[in-house]
């Protein structure tokens, strides 16, 4: 049996998408790591498995089984949801441009426009307190934000020279399961620039949940609960709207390749 795949990205946060409607693939952590390997595999920041999993979504909603590049399971991925949603629409697996997607952080409503831009209802962004990250011996105070997964938003004066090849050190009491750390420069009330180190991945060109957390954290520091901002990340630009009850993320979803995985390779890297 062949194993089809699709390669895509959302603002250059890239994914290997595996269609698995019958929940038949044994997606082990070793296989995820092999798929994401940029030399020996296809190369990606993570894997999106497309599945109808009745244990996760009893109503039959398509479920996004997202895995980080290191093989770990993640609750949510804003860029991944956009790629996932566009795949469902392009393949005729949904009939309308507005539909729900199941994730481990809950059901997310999405809308795909005629240009391929996707808007995701990301749910609420909850500011949970303050903490700090340490990078290259420098301490960065930050705002802890939960967007279905944990974030630490650190506003600073410059980000271009930060070395994110190593994980920032975080408080393991505050973030026992790890944390995505956003380093943010506020360029205008409605525009910020960001780099991010994602847990289980490293620095990525973009992080969807991170952009939402960043806007929510910046608004919180300014004493606001709602607002809209464009977020410039190395992979492009997205727009985030933060309301009191929920947030939305709008950005592109692009497909670059389709093919089949070699069955012998798949079996050999099963772990």
C-alpha positions as CSV (number, residue, x, y, z in Angstrom):
1,X,0.0,0.0,0.0
2,X,1.4,3.4,-1.0
3,X,1.7,6.2,1.5
4,X,0.8,9.6,-0.1
5,X,2.1,12.8,1.3
6,X,1.7,16.6,0.7
7,X,4.3,19.2,1.5
8,X,3.1,22.6,2.4
9,X,3.7,25.7,4.5
10,X,2.1,28.6,6.3
11,X,4.4,31.6,6.2
12,X,7.3,29.2,5.7
13,X,6.4,27.1,8.8
14,X,6.5,23.9,6.8
15,X,4.8,20.6,7.2
16,X,4.5,17.1,5.8
17,X,0.8,16.3,5.6
18,X,-0.3,12.6,5.7
19,X,-3.8,11.7,4.6
20,X,-5.0,8.9,6.9
21,X,-8.8,9.0,6.8
22,X,-9.1,5.4,8.1
23,X,-6.6,5.9,11.0
24,X,-4.4,3.2,9.6
25,X,-0.9,4.7,9.8
26,X,1.4,3.9,12.7
27,X,2.9,7.3,13.0
28,X,5.7,6.6,15.6
29,X,7.9,9.4,17.0
30,X,10.8,7.8,15.0
31,X,8.9,8.2,11.8
32,X,8.0,11.8,12.5
33,X,11.7,12.6,13.2
34,X,12.7,10.8,10.0
35,X,10.1,12.6,7.9
36,X,11.1,16.0,9.3
37,X,14.8,15.4,8.8
38,X,16.0,17.9,6.2
39,X,18.8,15.7,4.9
40,X,17.6,12.1,5.2
41,X,13.8,12.8,5.0
42,X,11.4,15.2,3.4
43,X,12.2,18.0,5.8
44,X,9.6,19.9,7.9
45,X,8.9,21.7,11.2
46,X,6.2,19.1,11.9
47,X,3.8,16.5,10.6
48,X,0.0,16.9,10.1
49,X,-2.0,13.6,10.0
50,X,-5.4,14.0,8.4
51,X,-7.7,11.6,10.2
52,X,-11.3,10.9,11.2
53,X,-10.7,9.8,14.7
54,X,-13.9,9.0,16.5
55,X,-12.1,8.9,19.9
56,X,-11.0,12.5,19.4
57,X,-14.0,13.9,17.4
58,X,-17.1,11.7,17.9
59,X,-19.1,13.9,15.5
60,X,-16.9,13.0,12.6
61,X,-15.1,16.3,12.3
62,X,-11.7,16.0,10.6
63,X,-9.0,15.8,13.3
64,X,-5.5,17.4,12.9
65,X,-3.1,15.0,14.6
66,X,-0.1,17.4,14.9
67,X,3.4,16.2,15.8
68,X,6.5,18.4,16.4
69,X,9.7,17.7,14.4
70,X,11.2,15.8,17.4
71,X,8.3,13.4,17.4
72,X,6.5,14.9,20.4
73,X,2.7,15.5,20.3
74,X,1.5,19.1,20.3
75,X,-1.9,20.5,21.3
76,X,-2.2,23.1,18.5
77,X,-0.5,24.7,15.5
78,X,-2.0,27.9,14.0
79,X,0.0,27.7,10.7
80,X,-0.6,23.9,10.5
81,X,-4.4,24.4,10.9
82,X,-4.3,26.7,7.8
83,X,-2.5,24.2,5.7
84,X,-4.7,21.4,7.0
85,X,-7.9,23.4,6.3
86,X,-6.9,24.3,2.8
87,X,-6.1,20.6,2.1
88,X,-9.6,19.5,3.2
89,X,-11.2,22.1,0.9
90,X,-9.0,21.4,-2.1
91,X,-9.6,17.6,-1.8
92,X,-13.3,18.0,-1.5
93,X,-13.4,16.5,2.0
94,X,-15.5,19.5,3.1
95,X,-18.2,21.2,1.1
96,X,-18.1,24.8,2.3
97,X,-15.4,27.4,2.8
98,X,-16.3,27.6,6.5
99,X,-16.0,24.5,8.6
100,X,-14.6,23.1,11.9
101,X,-11.3,21.4,12.4
102,X,-10.6,19.2,15.5
103,X,-7.3,19.7,17.4
104,X,-6.1,18.6,20.8
105,X,-6.7,22.1,22.0
106,X,-10.4,21.9,20.9
107,X,-12.4,22.5,17.8
108,X,-11.2,25.4,15.6
109,X,-13.6,27.1,13.1
110,X,-11.8,28.0,9.9
111,X,-12.7,30.0,6.7
112,X,-10.8,29.6,3.4
113,X,-11.2,32.5,0.9
114,X,-10.9,32.4,-2.9
115,X,-7.2,33.4,-2.8
116,X,-6.2,30.5,-0.5
117,X,-5.9,32.8,2.6
118,X,-7.2,31.0,5.7
119,X,-8.7,32.6,8.8
120,X,-8.7,30.4,12.0
121,X,-10.7,31.1,15.1
122,X,-7.9,30.3,17.6
123,X,-10.0,30.5,20.7
124,X,-9.1,32.8,23.7
125,X,-5.6,33.9,24.5
126,X,-5.3,33.8,28.3
127,X,-2.6,35.7,30.1
128,X,-1.5,33.5,32.9
129,X,1.2,35.5,34.6
130,X,4.8,36.6,34.2
131,X,8.1,34.8,33.8
132,X,11.4,35.2,32.0
133,X,13.7,33.4,29.6
134,X,17.5,33.5,29.5
135,X,19.4,33.5,26.3
136,X,23.2,34.0,25.9
137,X,23.3,35.0,29.6
138,X,20.8,37.7,29.1
139,X,17.5,37.7,31.0
140,X,14.3,38.5,29.0
141,X,11.2,39.3,31.1
142,X,8.0,38.0,29.5
143,X,4.3,37.6,29.7
144,X,3.0,34.0,29.9
145,X,0.1,33.4,27.5
146,X,-1.9,30.2,26.9
147,X,-3.4,29.8,23.4
148,X,-4.2,26.1,23.8
149,X,-0.4,25.6,24.2
150,X,2.1,27.6,26.4
151,X,3.9,30.7,25.3
152,X,6.3,33.3,26.8
153,X,6.2,36.7,25.1
154,X,9.3,38.7,25.6
155,X,9.2,42.3,24.3
156,X,12.7,43.6,23.6
157,X,14.4,46.4,21.6
158,X,16.0,44.2,18.8
159,X,15.7,40.6,17.7
160,X,17.8,40.3,14.5
161,X,21.0,39.3,16.4
162,X,19.6,36.8,18.8
163,X,21.1,33.3,18.6
164,X,18.1,31.0,18.6
165,X,20.0,27.9,17.6
166,X,19.9,26.9,21.3
167,X,16.7,26.8,23.4
168,X,16.1,29.8,25.7
169,X,16.3,28.7,29.3
170,X,12.8,28.9,31.0
171,X,11.3,28.4,34.4
172,X,10.3,24.7,34.5
173,X,8.0,25.3,37.5
174,X,6.0,27.7,35.4
175,X,6.3,25.7,32.2
176,X,6.7,22.0,33.2
177,X,5.8,20.8,29.7
178,X,8.1,23.3,27.9
179,X,7.2,26.6,26.3
180,X,7.3,28.4,23.0
181,X,9.3,31.6,23.4
182,X,8.5,34.7,21.3
183,X,10.9,37.6,21.1
184,X,9.0,40.7,20.0
185,X,9.8,44.2,18.8
186,X,6.8,46.6,18.8
187,X,7.1,48.8,15.7
188,X,3.7,50.5,15.8
189,X,0.5,50.1,17.8
190,X,-0.8,47.8,15.0
191,X,2.4,46.2,13.9
192,X,5.0,44.0,15.6
193,X,8.0,41.9,14.5
194,X,8.7,38.5,16.0
195,X,11.1,35.6,16.1
196,X,10.3,32.4,17.9
197,X,11.9,29.3,19.4
198,X,9.3,26.5,19.4
199,X,9.6,23.7,21.9
200,X,10.4,20.4,20.2
201,X,11.4,22.1,17.0
202,X,13.8,25.0,17.4
203,X,13.6,28.4,15.7
204,X,11.0,28.4,13.0
205,X,10.2,30.8,10.2
206,X,6.7,31.4,11.8
207,X,4.5,30.1,14.6
208,X,0.7,30.7,14.3
209,X,-0.1,30.3,18.0
210,X,3.0,32.3,18.8
211,X,1.8,35.3,16.7
212,X,-1.5,35.3,18.6
213,X,0.3,35.0,21.9
214,X,2.6,37.8,20.9
215,X,-0.2,40.2,20.1
216,X,-2.1,39.3,23.2
217,X,1.0,39.8,25.3
218,X,1.8,43.2,23.8
219,X,-1.8,44.3,24.3
220,X,-1.6,43.2,27.9
221,X,1.5,45.1,28.6
222,X,-0.2,48.2,27.2
223,X,-3.2,47.7,29.4
224,X,-5.6,46.5,26.6
225,X,-7.6,43.4,26.3
226,X,-8.5,43.7,22.6
227,X,-6.8,44.9,19.4
228,X,-5.6,44.1,15.9
229,X,-2.0,43.9,14.6
230,X,0.0,42.7,11.6
231,X,2.8,40.4,12.7
232,X,6.0,40.2,10.6
233,X,7.9,37.0,11.0
234,X,10.8,35.7,9.0
235,X,8.4,33.7,6.8
236,X,6.0,36.5,6.0
237,X,3.1,38.4,7.5
238,X,-0.1,37.4,9.3
239,X,-2.9,39.4,10.9
240,X,-4.1,38.7,14.4
241,X,-7.3,40.0,16.0
242,X,-7.7,39.6,19.7
243,X,-11.2,39.9,21.2
244,X,-12.2,39.3,24.8
245,X,-13.7,35.9,24.0
246,X,-11.6,34.7,21.1
247,X,-8.8,35.5,18.7
248,X,-8.4,35.0,14.9
249,X,-5.4,34.4,12.8
250,X,-5.3,35.1,9.0
251,X,-2.6,34.1,6.7
252,X,-1.6,32.1,3.6
253,X,-1.5,28.3,3.1
254,X,0.7,27.0,0.3
255,X,1.3,23.6,-1.2
256,X,4.6,22.9,-2.9
257,X,4.7,19.1,-3.6
258,X,2.8,15.9,-3.6
259,X,4.1,12.3,-3.8
260,X,4.4,8.9,-2.2
261,X,6.7,7.7,0.6
262,X,8.8,4.7,-0.2
263,X,7.3,1.8,1.8
264,X,10.6,0.2,2.4
265,X,11.9,3.4,3.9
266,X,8.8,3.9,6.0
267,X,9.2,0.4,7.4
268,X,12.9,0.8,8.1
269,X,12.4,4.0,10.2
270,X,9.5,2.8,12.3
271,X,11.4,2.7,15.5
